[in-house]
């Protein structure tokens, strides 16, 4: 059957037919017809954020946690441009987000009308696909195409810009189910490699004396957890997880090493430098992982498996590159590879390990905080971290055991990500605790979203590492700029009073002995809660590789 609907109604119906249930957005003039059509719409829940950047981050969090497209909505001009940071975040990290923006009417395009911005031009570098809808007859298909592109291959953000007059026009609409959730098979995945490539990977694994498996977010996106674990256990290869690959492999597993790169533990980076084979699965080999590429893994042949053919060989030279879905490719390698154990190599890596001594005033260290959080939640929570020192402490120290329970802004490093993204995660996972962990700098960027949580009944738990500085920038200033702390000291409000002003419980923790009780109360109290954790002002993240330096040259203490 066909129906005569307005463009605004067509947007709603197309989203419902695609399986979309939640939208994050903020109304305005050019998108008003859509909001009118949305009024009272039973099948679509709209979350009114306090800033459009938060809408994009929330849609991103929803997409990552729910394995489906997250949708954000904004008006033209400043509404649309405020989405850009969130879209760039999703683009860098491969998260499927659909942005729907209002635009001035078609007769006014190109005339500098009120709140007119060429959002298609602005967002072209940070989206997989975007389109200005010029005819209401094309609107439904433009939306369906965008939804498909967001999910196919390497996921990513897309944008559909809809002029106001197109939203008001009428056209016949024909329903066509088009799921936004990823099914058992990946849409648009490249053809699987031929048997020669698979046999060569198996041969390289069998011949290697010091092999390592390095996995990234592609393992999470493809759901390749079981295949990757089985491959590691059959071959005995130690497993390294990148920042975005954390939680793709159980951290308590005997083969798990940890995170590599700029803030990776010394023995992990030394293992990379000593390896004779690296099997990279679903990662980009970005600069924070490799350090100076000229000195990265000098003895190793590299196998690179990734859904994005353009990523293979782009950063580091590869012996074998396979463009394909991680799960499908790893399952084929698993069937071809011979069993082995790599016990001597694993013992060699173990011998490189050593305990680092780090002192924190009052004993309120990141390790104490994160250990307490793991105990309080029983590990049954999803952690969404912001960007900065606390992000690295979470990555280094929290014992993630379940798949896709660590969500953060990796490639773009967008401060302000955690609080709104955690709202999206909570909507995708209503049955388990969601903790947003931020520094005092990043938290203040989007703390107004507490009002969204209260209004919409979103039970997000907030933890703030408060050291009175933009901590990671201050650390770099200490190490590389003569200790000149230029514009990094940052004042904070009284967070407990701030929580009270929003009508939610808050706790301030200054001593190690107070941490577990405060976190337990926050975790068990219904609704949003906030815990401020006052840590040492000049605490640093160690180890650290000097920017542009070699993984072989870690800093384990501040330079003198």
Secondary structure, DSSP 4 states (H G I P E B T S, - for coil): -EEEEEHHHHHHHHHHHTT--EEEE---GGGHHHHHHHTT-TT-EEEE-SSHHHHHHHHHHHHHHHTB-EEEEE-TTHHHHTTHHHHHHHHHHT--EEEEEEE--GGGTTTT-TT---HHHHHGGG-SEEEEE--HHHHHHHHHHHHHHHHSSS---EEEEEEHHHHHSEEEEE------B--SS-TTPPPPPPHHHHHHHHHHHHH-SSEEEEE-HHHHHHT-HHHHHHHHHHHT-EEEE-GGGTTSS-TTSTTEEE--STTS-HHHHHHHHH-SEEEEES----HHHHSSGGGTTTT-EEEEEES-GGGTTTSS--SEEEES-HHHHHHHHHHHPPP---HHHHHHHHHH--PPP---GGG--HHHHHHHHHHHHTT-EEEEE-SSHHHHHHHHH----STT-EEE--SS--TTHHHHHHHHHHHH-TTSEEEEEEEHHHHHHSTTHHHHHHHHT---EEEEEE-SB-HHHHHHHHHHSTT--TT-B-----HHHHHHHTT-EEEEE-SHHHHHHHHHHHHHSSS-EEEEEE--TT----SEEPTT--TTSEE-S---
